[in-house]
Amino acid sequence: QRQTDLDSSLTRARKSADRLFVPLATDPFLWFCSGRKKWELRKRGRQYTTDHVRPGRDVELRRGYTDGETALWGEIIDVLEADSIEAFFRTVSW
C-alpha cells in the first residue's frame, strides 16, 4: 500500500528519474484526481519491493502506461506490509 501526498493539479513540472511508476485503470486514476482515493494497494514483488517502495520516494500515478499528459505526481509518505490480504486490512486504520 502506498499512501501519497498528491498535487491537486493533473501535471507537475517536476519529473524524477528515481520515481516509482504506478499505472492505474481509468476509474482509480480519476478517484485519485478527485481526492476520493488516497492510497494504493499493490502485491509485493518485482517493482514493488522494499528497495523500490519507500517513504520519501517520488511516485508517478498514470492512467495506463501511455497517458503521460495527465500523470499525478506525489511522494510516498507511508508503507504498510502484510503477509496476506486479510492481515493487511486488519492493519489499516480506517
For each residue, the residues with C-beta under 8 A, 3 or more apart:
1: 39 40 41 42 79 80 88 92
2: 20 22 39 40 42 53 59 76 78 79
3: 38 39 76 77 78 79
4: 32 38 39 40 59 61 74 75 76 77
5: 74 75 77
6: 32 61 72 73 74
7: 12 72 73 74
8: 35
9: 12
10: 33 70 71 72
11: 69 70 71 73
12: 7 9 15 71 72 73
13:
14: 58 73
15: 12 19 73
16: 19 58 60 73
17:
18: 57 58
19: 15 16 57 58 59 60 73
20: 2 47 52 53 57 58 59 60 76
21: 47 59 60 62
22: 2 40 42 59 60 61 62
23: 62 63 64 65
24: 28 29 32 40 61 62 63 64
25: 28 29 63 64
26: 29 30 63 64
27: 30 31
28: 24 25 31 32 37 40
29: 24 25 26 32 33 61 62 63 70 72
30: 26 27 33 34 63
31: 27 28 34 36 37
32: 4 6 24 28 29 35 36 37 38 61 72
33: 10 29 30 70 72
34: 30 31 37
35: 8 32 38
36: 31 32
37: 28 31 32 34 40
38: 3 4 32 35
39: 1 2 3 4
40: 1 2 4 22 24 28 37 61
41: 1 88
42: 1 2 22 48 53
43: 48
44: 48 49 81
45: 48 49
46: 49
47: 20 21 52
48: 42 43 44 45 52 53
49: 44 45 46 52 53
50: 53 54 79 81
51: 54
52: 20 47 48 49 57
53: 2 20 42 48 49 50 57 76 79
54: 50 51 57 76 79
55: 76 77 78 79
56: 75 76
57: 18 19 20 52 53 54 75 76
58: 14 16 18 19 20 73 74 75 76
59: 2 4 19 20 21 22 73 74 75 76
60: 16 19 20 21 22 71 72 73
61: 4 6 22 24 29 32 40 71 72 73 74
62: 21 22 23 24 29 65 67 68 70 71 72
63: 23 24 25 26 29 30 67 70
64: 23 24 25 26 67
65: 23 62
66:
67: 62 63 64 70 71
68: 62 71
69: 11
70: 10 11 29 33 62 63 67
71: 10 11 12 60 61 62 67 68
72: 6 7 10 12 29 32 33 60 61 62
73: 6 7 11 12 14 15 16 19 58 59 60 61
74: 4 5 6 7 58 59 61
75: 4 5 56 57 58 59
76: 2 3 4 20 53 54 55 56 57 58 59 79
77: 3 4 5 55
78: 2 3 55
79: 1 2 3 50 53 54 55 76
80: 1 88 91 92
81: 44 50 88
82: 85 87 88 90 91
83: 87
84: 87 88
85: 82 88 89
86: 89 90
87: 82 83 84 90 91
88: 1 41 80 81 82 84 85 91 92
89: 85 86 92
90: 82 86 87
91: 80 82 87 88
92: 1 80 88 89
93:
94:
